[in-house]
Amino acid sequence: TVGGADHLGRPDLGSLEPGKAADLFMIDAQALELAGAVHDPANLLPRVAVTGPVALTMINGKVVWENGELTGVDERALFHAAEAVSDESIRERIQGPV
């Protein structure tokens, strides 16, 4: 990641150091779906890249996902807000703009 950060001209990225942005994720390496994969990094990456057993996600040093839940987000309220936007969009498509 240091090479990519250098290429982008972003000295604030690319390594885990105090004062730098920290985006990372941790997986549960003992999850059943990873049996046999942890000893083969080329096999492990495709297994965790899309739907892997993510235990924690950190963006810019802040934990945003832990133990299967978004942190600092009221998921039920977010669901209802998204439903309201979806309902309005469908209503506009059926009735046309008001």
C-alpha positions as CSV (number, residue, x, y, z in Angstrom):
1,T,0.0,0.0,0.0
2,V,3.0,2.4,0.4
3,G,3.7,2.2,-3.3
4,G,0.1,3.1,-4.1
5,A,0.1,6.0,-1.7
6,D,3.4,7.3,-3.2
7,H,1.9,7.0,-6.7
8,L,-1.1,9.1,-5.6
9,G,1.1,11.6,-3.9
10,R,-0.5,10.8,-0.5
11,P,2.1,10.6,2.2
12,D,-0.8,10.4,4.8
13,L,-1.7,7.0,3.5
14,G,-0.1,3.6,2.8
15,S,1.2,2.5,6.2
16,L,-0.1,2.1,9.7
17,E,1.5,4.9,11.7
18,P,0.3,7.5,14.2
19,G,-1.3,10.4,12.4
20,K,-2.1,8.4,9.3
21,A,-5.5,7.3,8.1
22,A,-6.1,3.7,9.0
23,D,-8.5,1.7,6.8
24,L,-8.4,-2.0,7.6
25,F,-10.5,-5.0,8.2
26,M,-10.0,-8.1,10.3
27,I,-11.4,-11.5,9.6
28,D,-12.3,-14.5,11.8
29,A,-9.6,-16.9,10.6
30,Q,-11.3,-19.7,12.4
31,A,-14.6,-19.4,10.6
32,L,-15.7,-22.7,9.1
33,E,-15.7,-21.4,5.5
34,L,-12.0,-20.6,5.8
35,A,-11.0,-24.2,6.8
36,G,-8.0,-25.1,4.7
37,A,-7.6,-21.6,3.2
38,V,-5.6,-19.9,5.9
39,H,-2.3,-21.6,5.0
40,D,-2.6,-20.5,1.3
41,P,-2.8,-16.7,0.9
42,A,-3.7,-16.9,-2.8
43,N,-6.7,-19.0,-1.8
44,L,-7.6,-17.0,1.2
45,L,-8.0,-13.6,-0.5
46,P,-10.8,-14.6,-3.0
47,R,-12.7,-16.2,-0.1
48,V,-12.8,-13.1,2.0
49,A,-12.8,-10.4,-0.7
50,V,-16.6,-10.4,-1.2
51,T,-18.5,-12.1,1.6
52,G,-15.8,-13.2,4.0
53,P,-16.2,-13.6,7.7
54,V,-15.4,-9.9,8.6
55,A,-15.1,-9.4,12.3
56,L,-14.2,-5.7,12.3
57,T,-13.8,-2.9,9.8
58,M,-12.1,0.4,10.5
59,I,-12.3,3.5,8.3
60,N,-9.9,6.4,9.0
61,G,-9.1,4.9,12.4
62,K,-12.8,4.6,13.4
63,V,-14.4,1.2,13.9
64,V,-17.5,1.1,11.7
65,W,-18.4,-2.6,11.7
66,E,-17.9,-5.0,14.6
67,N,-19.4,-8.3,15.5
68,G,-21.9,-8.3,12.6
69,E,-23.2,-4.8,13.3
70,L,-22.6,-1.2,12.2
71,T,-21.3,0.9,15.0
72,G,-22.7,4.3,15.7
73,V,-25.7,3.7,13.4
74,D,-29.3,3.1,14.3
75,E,-29.9,0.4,11.7
76,R,-33.7,0.4,12.3
77,A,-34.0,4.1,11.8
78,L,-31.8,3.9,8.7
79,F,-34.0,1.1,7.3
80,H,-37.1,3.2,7.8
81,A,-35.5,6.3,6.2
82,A,-34.5,4.2,3.2
83,E,-38.0,2.7,2.9
84,A,-39.5,6.2,2.9
85,V,-37.1,7.3,0.0
86,S,-38.0,4.1,-1.9
87,D,-41.7,4.6,-1.4
88,E,-41.5,8.2,-2.6
89,S,-39.5,7.1,-5.7
90,I,-42.0,4.4,-6.6
91,R,-44.9,6.8,-6.0
92,E,-43.3,9.4,-8.3
93,R,-42.8,6.8,-11.1
94,I,-46.4,5.7,-10.9
95,Q,-48.1,9.1,-10.5
96,G,-45.5,11.3,-12.1
97,P,-43.8,14.3,-10.4
98,V,-46.1,16.4,-8.2
